[in-house]
Amino acid sequence: MIRSKNFRVAALAATISFWNFGASAEFVRAELKPDDQGQFYCNDAGDWCFGLASVPENDEDHNAPVLVVQHHGVEVSHQKIDLENAESEQVFGWQKTGIWPAWINDTENDKAFLIGITTTTSVGYSGGGASVSMLSLIRVDTASKEGAAAGVPSFDVVATLPVKSSKMIRACFSEQDVIDRREQCHDVYEFQADIAPVNGTGGKRLPALQYQARASKFPPWADLMEDSTTKPPLDDQDMVKSPDPDCSFNRVFGFDGDADEYHIDIPVSACITYWVP
C-alpha cells in the first residue's frame, strides 16, 4: 500500500544527482550492515542498530512489526510501528517485513534521522507470480519532547513508497505459443526506485528526498490489459527488455513540517501495473 497522511491508493500498489537549495544540514545516505548474528542492522560506527520483532495484532493471526533500537549497545526502544492506515483493505499474498539496509542522517548530529522498514508482498499465479516491496520511511527523533523525559526516541512514519517489484505473467499455453515466443514464455515487468537526500534542503531537521524510478517490460509491447497470445510472434527487436517511460521518472519530495510528512507526487495510475501484485 502507498500510505501517507494525505496520499492514499486503494490498491497495493543509483545514480543520484543533487540540487543545492541553500545552506542547511548535510544529510547523507549510508549503508546499514547486518551484525554477526543477523538480528540487527547497524551503522558503520556501530552506535546505532535497528532490528525487527513482531507482536500479534488481531484475532486473524496477523503480526505487527516491532522496531527494536539499540544505541551504544543498549536497547533504547521496543516499539510497535503502524505501517498501514487503519482504513487499508486486506492484502492477499505472503508478506515479509525487514529493515531497509540504509539510513539518512545528518553528518554533524544524530538528533533526527530516517530509517526504513520494507514490506514485501509476494503472490503466485498459474505459471507466474509477483513481488512488490514498499518502503516505509521512519523519522527517528532523539530530541522529541515526548521522548526526552523517558530518554527514548520518538518514531513517525513520514512516507511510504514503492521501491522494487517484479512480475511474471505466463504467455505460453501451447506448443505453438512456445515457438511463437521463441521459448520466452513469460511477460516480465520490473520496477526499481532509489532514494537519496537532496543536500542543502534540510527543513525542520529533515531533508528533501530525490526519488529516482525506473521501470521496464518484456516484450516491449507487454500490457496486462491485453492477451499476449493474440500478438504476432516475437521477432528480433522484441527480444530485449524495454524501458517503460510512463513509470520511469525523477521526483524531489519536500518535507512538510506542519503535516509532519513528505509531500509525495508520483504518477500512480501509470504505475499500477508494477505496484499491484
KEGU-833149 format. One record per residue (C-alpha): x, y, z. Coordinates in nm, 4 decimals, m for minus. Example, Ala and Ser with C-alpha at 12.3 -4.5 7.8 and 13.67 -1.06 7.14 Angstrom:
2
+----------+----------+----------+
|        X |        Y |        Z |
+----------+----------+----------+
|   1.2300 |  m0.4500 |   0.7800 |
|   1.3670 |  m0.1060 |   0.7140 |
+----------+----------+----------+
//
This chain:
277
+----------+----------+----------+
|        X |        Y |        Z |
+----------+----------+----------+
|   0.0000 |   0.0000 |   0.0000 |
|   0.1162 |   0.3503 |  m0.0738 |
|   0.0396 |   0.5295 |   0.2513 |
|   0.0920 |   0.8790 |   0.3888 |
|  m0.1416 |   1.1118 |   0.5770 |
|  m0.2603 |   1.2880 |   0.2631 |
|  m0.1825 |   1.0319 |  m0.0036 |
|  m0.3932 |   0.7172 |  m0.0393 |
|  m0.4069 |   0.4494 |  m0.3083 |
|  m0.6779 |   0.1838 |  m0.2938 |
|  m0.4565 |  m0.0860 |  m0.4452 |
|  m0.1142 |  m0.2005 |  m0.3385 |
|   0.0428 |  m0.0504 |  m0.5434 |
|   2.1697 |   0.4519 |  m0.8229 |
|   2.2808 |   0.7064 |  m0.9896 |
|   2.1808 |   1.0157 |  m0.7981 |
|   2.2116 |   1.3822 |  m0.8829 |
|   2.1715 |   1.6608 |  m0.6271 |
|   2.0224 |   2.0069 |  m0.6205 |
|   2.1504 |   2.2806 |  m0.3899 |
|   1.8810 |   2.4991 |  m0.2355 |
|   2.0970 |   2.6899 |   0.0095 |
|   2.2895 |   2.6303 |   0.3260 |
|   2.1480 |   2.3685 |   0.5605 |
|   2.2352 |   2.0459 |   0.7331 |
|   2.4348 |   1.7923 |   0.5345 |
|   2.2354 |   1.4728 |   0.5197 |
|   2.3790 |   1.1613 |   0.3607 |
|   2.2520 |   0.8168 |   0.2840 |
|   2.4760 |   0.5483 |   0.4293 |
|   2.4693 |   0.1721 |   0.4413 |
|   2.3456 |  m0.0241 |   0.7421 |
|   2.5214 |  m0.3563 |   0.7801 |
|   2.3920 |  m0.6737 |   0.9474 |
|   2.5581 |  m0.7719 |   1.2725 |
|   2.7267 |  m1.1084 |   1.3242 |
|   2.4009 |  m1.2708 |   1.4359 |
|   2.1991 |  m1.1163 |   1.1545 |
|   1.9492 |  m0.9751 |   1.4036 |
|   2.0266 |  m0.6045 |   1.3671 |
|   2.1393 |  m0.3614 |   1.1001 |
|   2.3968 |  m0.1129 |   1.2301 |
|   2.5746 |   0.1970 |   1.1055 |
|   2.9497 |   0.1917 |   1.0430 |
|   3.0295 |   0.3203 |   1.3918 |
|   2.8070 |   0.0541 |   1.5479 |
|   2.6456 |   0.3048 |   1.7818 |
|   2.3000 |   0.2765 |   1.6202 |
|   2.1447 |  m0.0628 |   1.5452 |
|   1.7922 |  m0.1471 |   1.4269 |
|   1.6051 |  m0.4765 |   1.4300 |
|   1.2540 |  m0.6114 |   1.3938 |
|   1.0406 |  m0.8273 |   1.6174 |
|   0.6644 |  m0.8842 |   1.5951 |
|   0.3552 |  m0.8988 |   1.8118 |
|   0.0087 |  m1.0409 |   1.7369 |
|  m0.2128 |  m0.7597 |   1.6119 |
|  m0.5601 |  m0.9174 |   1.5957 |
|  m0.7511 |  m1.2435 |   1.6040 |
|  m0.6704 |  m1.3202 |   1.2395 |
|  m0.3146 |  m1.4335 |   1.3115 |
|  m0.1687 |  m1.1089 |   1.1761 |
|   0.1532 |  m0.9818 |   1.3333 |
|   0.2554 |  m0.6185 |   1.3634 |
|   0.6230 |  m0.5187 |   1.3316 |
|   0.8063 |  m0.4004 |   1.6411 |
|   1.1097 |  m0.1805 |   1.5847 |
|   1.3936 |  m0.2572 |   1.8257 |
|   1.6563 |   0.0164 |   1.8538 |
|   1.9940 |  m0.0081 |   2.0231 |
|   2.2208 |   0.2877 |   2.0953 |
|   2.5766 |   0.2114 |   2.2037 |
|   2.4717 |  m0.1493 |   2.2638 |
|   2.1821 |  m0.0570 |   2.4939 |
|   1.8208 |  m0.1081 |   2.3905 |
|   1.6509 |   0.2321 |   2.3912 |
|   1.3221 |   0.1392 |   2.2273 |
|   1.1000 |  m0.1599 |   2.1596 |
|   0.8035 |  m0.0067 |   1.9812 |
|   0.5233 |  m0.1270 |   1.7556 |
|   0.5189 |   0.0582 |   1.4243 |
|   0.1927 |   0.1148 |   1.2354 |
|   0.2878 |   0.0743 |   0.8703 |
|  m0.0638 |   0.0956 |   0.7301 |
|  m0.3588 |   0.3212 |   0.7898 |
|  m0.6471 |   0.1595 |   0.9770 |
|  m0.8731 |   0.2028 |   0.6717 |
|  m0.6465 |  m0.0043 |   0.4480 |
|  m0.8048 |  m0.3002 |   0.2802 |
|  m0.6894 |  m0.6592 |   0.3149 |
|  m0.3880 |  m0.7573 |   0.1094 |
|  m0.3726 |  m1.1106 |  m0.0249 |
|  m0.0453 |  m1.2967 |  m0.0548 |
|   0.2559 |  m1.3621 |   0.1639 |
|   0.4102 |  m1.0625 |   0.3373 |
|   0.7529 |  m1.0149 |   0.4921 |
|   0.8974 |  m0.7116 |   0.6673 |
|   1.2627 |  m0.6195 |   0.7046 |
|   1.4951 |  m0.3351 |   0.7942 |
|   1.5906 |  m0.1179 |   0.4958 |
|   1.9710 |  m0.1584 |   0.4819 |
|   2.0359 |   0.2174 |   0.4718 |
|   1.9716 |   0.5280 |   0.6764 |
|   1.9660 |   0.9017 |   0.6024 |
|   2.1304 |   1.1131 |   0.8699 |
|   2.2954 |   1.4473 |   0.9316 |
|   2.6712 |   1.4015 |   0.9429 |
|   2.7029 |   1.6678 |   1.2131 |
|   2.4457 |   1.5315 |   1.4610 |
|   2.2029 |   1.2447 |   1.5064 |
|   1.9142 |   1.4219 |   1.6743 |
|   1.6785 |   1.3220 |   1.3925 |
|   1.7331 |   1.0789 |   1.1068 |
|   1.5471 |   0.8494 |   0.8692 |
|   1.5439 |   0.4707 |   0.8695 |
|   1.3087 |   0.2380 |   0.6859 |
|   1.1070 |  m0.0816 |   0.7031 |
|   1.0377 |  m0.2718 |   0.3816 |
|   0.7177 |  m0.4684 |   0.3373 |
|   0.7334 |  m0.7223 |   0.0560 |
|   0.4153 |  m0.8858 |  m0.0707 |
|   0.4531 |  m1.1975 |  m0.2858 |
|   0.1774 |  m1.3816 |  m0.4716 |
|   0.1751 |  m1.6826 |  m0.7003 |
|  m0.0045 |  m1.7044 |  m1.0326 |
|  m0.0633 |  m2.0015 |  m1.2583 |
|   0.2776 |  m2.0297 |  m1.4179 |
|   0.3997 |  m1.6973 |  m1.2807 |
|   0.3991 |  m1.4658 |  m0.9826 |
|   0.4713 |  m1.1202 |  m0.8480 |
|   0.6609 |  m0.9490 |  m0.5680 |
|   0.6165 |  m0.5869 |  m0.4607 |
|   0.8286 |  m0.4095 |  m0.1972 |
|   0.7139 |  m0.0921 |  m0.0244 |
|   0.9440 |   0.1226 |   0.1889 |
|   0.8057 |   0.2976 |   0.4965 |
|   1.0414 |   0.5796 |   0.5922 |
|   1.0505 |   0.6428 |   0.9662 |
|   1.1796 |   0.9568 |   1.1320 |
|   1.3693 |   0.8726 |   1.4474 |
|   1.3748 |   1.1799 |   1.6701 |
|   1.6056 |   1.1548 |   1.9700 |
|   1.5244 |   1.5064 |   2.0915 |
|   1.1437 |   1.4956 |   2.0859 |
|   0.9539 |   1.6388 |   2.3790 |
|   0.7696 |   1.3116 |   2.4263 |
|   1.0851 |   1.1058 |   2.4362 |
|   1.3056 |   1.3464 |   2.6278 |
|   1.1642 |   1.2647 |   2.9702 |
|   1.1843 |   0.8909 |   2.9180 |
|   1.5168 |   0.9073 |   2.7362 |
|   1.3824 |   0.7198 |   2.4314 |
|   1.3433 |   0.8344 |   2.0687 |
|   1.0083 |   0.9013 |   1.9044 |
|   0.9109 |   0.7377 |   1.5761 |
|   0.6859 |   0.8610 |   1.2957 |
|   0.6174 |   0.7110 |   0.9537 |
|   0.6670 |   1.0090 |   0.7220 |
|   0.6360 |   0.8437 |   0.3792 |
|   0.5637 |   0.5087 |   0.2181 |
|   0.6863 |   0.4443 |  m0.1350 |
|   0.7291 |   0.1534 |  m0.3774 |
|   1.0953 |   0.0619 |  m0.4163 |
|   1.1014 |  m0.2661 |  m0.6079 |
|   0.8730 |  m0.5037 |  m0.7922 |
|   0.8844 |  m0.7887 |  m1.0379 |
|   0.6027 |  m0.9667 |  m1.2129 |
|   0.5986 |  m1.2691 |  m1.4451 |
|   0.2844 |  m1.3497 |  m1.6431 |
|   0.2541 |  m1.6817 |  m1.8240 |
|   0.2439 |  m1.6331 |  m2.2001 |
|   0.2654 |  m1.9887 |  m2.3440 |
|  m0.0302 |  m2.2261 |  m2.3417 |
|   0.0510 |  m2.4484 |  m2.6387 |
|   0.3468 |  m2.5788 |  m2.8360 |
|   0.2771 |  m2.3148 |  m3.0986 |
|   0.2931 |  m2.0435 |  m2.8306 |
|   0.6382 |  m2.1715 |  m2.7327 |
|   0.7521 |  m2.1471 |  m3.0929 |
|   0.5965 |  m1.8038 |  m3.1468 |
|   0.7514 |  m1.6750 |  m2.8258 |
|   1.0915 |  m1.8228 |  m2.9102 |
|   1.0778 |  m2.0109 |  m2.5780 |
|   1.0425 |  m1.6848 |  m2.3811 |
|   0.7174 |  m1.7867 |  m2.2163 |
|   0.6604 |  m1.5013 |  m1.9709 |
|   0.5730 |  m1.1376 |  m1.9986 |
|   0.8034 |  m0.9694 |  m1.7451 |
|   0.7512 |  m0.6379 |  m1.5657 |
|   1.0190 |  m0.4862 |  m1.3410 |
|   1.0360 |  m0.1695 |  m1.1310 |
|   1.3103 |  m0.0298 |  m0.9088 |
|   1.3481 |   0.3014 |  m0.7275 |
|   1.6285 |   0.4653 |  m0.5341 |
|   1.6007 |   0.7322 |  m0.2630 |
|   1.8659 |   0.9801 |  m0.1506 |
|   1.8709 |   1.3107 |   0.0395 |
|   1.8975 |   1.6362 |  m0.1520 |
|   2.1828 |   1.8336 |   0.0030 |
|   2.1099 |   2.1773 |   0.1421 |
|   1.7350 |   2.1296 |   0.1822 |
|   1.7011 |   2.0398 |   0.5495 |
|   1.3713 |   2.1766 |   0.6795 |
|   1.2807 |   2.1223 |   1.0419 |
|   1.5714 |   1.8774 |   1.0627 |
|   1.4746 |   1.6582 |   0.7633 |
|   1.5988 |   1.6942 |   0.4041 |
|   1.4095 |   1.6807 |   0.0784 |
|   1.4417 |   1.3436 |  m0.0944 |
|   1.5179 |   1.2552 |  m0.4520 |
|   1.3204 |   0.9569 |  m0.5800 |
|   1.4509 |   0.8006 |  m0.8999 |
|   1.2270 |   0.5319 |  m1.0520 |
|   1.2958 |   0.3020 |  m1.3461 |
|   1.0521 |   0.0526 |  m1.4999 |
|   1.0879 |  m0.1961 |  m1.7839 |
|   0.8856 |  m0.4573 |  m1.9722 |
|   0.9497 |  m0.7665 |  m2.1799 |
|   0.8438 |  m0.7875 |  m2.4553 |
|   0.8415 |  m0.4093 |  m2.5181 |
|   0.4705 |  m0.4197 |  m2.6059 |
|   0.3646 |  m0.6179 |  m2.2951 |
|   0.0362 |  m0.4963 |  m2.1486 |
|  m0.1573 |  m0.6561 |  m1.8628 |
|  m0.4834 |  m0.5403 |  m2.0190 |
|  m0.4214 |  m0.7382 |  m2.3408 |
|  m0.3897 |  m1.1083 |  m2.4197 |
|  m0.0309 |  m1.1594 |  m2.5300 |
|  m0.1226 |  m1.4834 |  m2.7121 |
|  m0.3084 |  m1.2743 |  m2.9683 |
|   0.0073 |  m1.0797 |  m3.0533 |
|   0.2285 |  m1.1639 |  m3.3536 |
|   0.5263 |  m1.3953 |  m3.2962 |
|   0.8285 |  m1.2325 |  m3.1347 |
|   1.0907 |  m1.1016 |  m3.3740 |
|   1.4472 |  m0.9879 |  m3.3097 |
|   1.3520 |  m0.6387 |  m3.1951 |
|   1.1151 |  m0.7866 |  m2.9361 |
|   1.3870 |  m0.9936 |  m2.7682 |
|   1.5036 |  m0.7173 |  m2.5373 |
|   1.3848 |  m0.5666 |  m2.2110 |
|   1.2493 |  m0.2218 |  m2.2874 |
|   1.2284 |   0.0853 |  m2.0579 |
|   0.8763 |   0.1976 |  m1.9749 |
|   0.8766 |   0.5792 |  m1.9929 |
|   0.5342 |   0.6054 |  m1.8273 |
|   0.6779 |   0.4779 |  m1.4998 |
|   1.0413 |   0.5912 |  m1.5259 |
|   1.0831 |   0.9312 |  m1.3666 |
|   1.2659 |   1.1506 |  m1.1140 |
|   1.0937 |   1.3443 |  m0.8371 |
|   1.2033 |   1.5577 |  m0.5422 |
|   0.9823 |   1.5261 |  m0.2343 |
|   0.9860 |   1.8071 |   0.0185 |
|   0.9158 |   1.7556 |   0.3862 |
|   0.6037 |   1.9296 |   0.5166 |
|   0.6813 |   2.0195 |   0.8762 |
|   0.3239 |   2.1216 |   0.9520 |
|   0.1741 |   1.7956 |   0.8255 |
|   0.4749 |   1.6008 |   0.9569 |
|   0.5186 |   1.4044 |   0.6339 |
|   0.6767 |   1.4121 |   0.2910 |
|   0.4724 |   1.5532 |   0.0062 |
|   0.4533 |   1.2639 |  m0.2414 |
|   0.3950 |   1.3366 |  m0.6095 |
|   0.4187 |   1.0277 |  m0.8299 |
|   0.2191 |   0.9064 |  m1.1360 |
|   0.0157 |   0.6415 |  m0.9595 |
|  m0.2172 |   0.5483 |  m1.2455 |
|   0.0734 |   0.4926 |  m1.4858 |
|   0.2459 |   0.2514 |  m1.2477 |
|  m0.0312 |   0.0327 |  m1.1068 |
|   0.0924 |  m0.2442 |  m1.3374 |
|   0.4097 |  m0.2641 |  m1.1294 |
|   0.2776 |  m0.1825 |  m0.7822 |
|  m0.0177 |  m0.4233 |  m0.7614 |
|   0.0879 |  m0.7873 |  m0.7118 |
+----------+----------+----------+
//
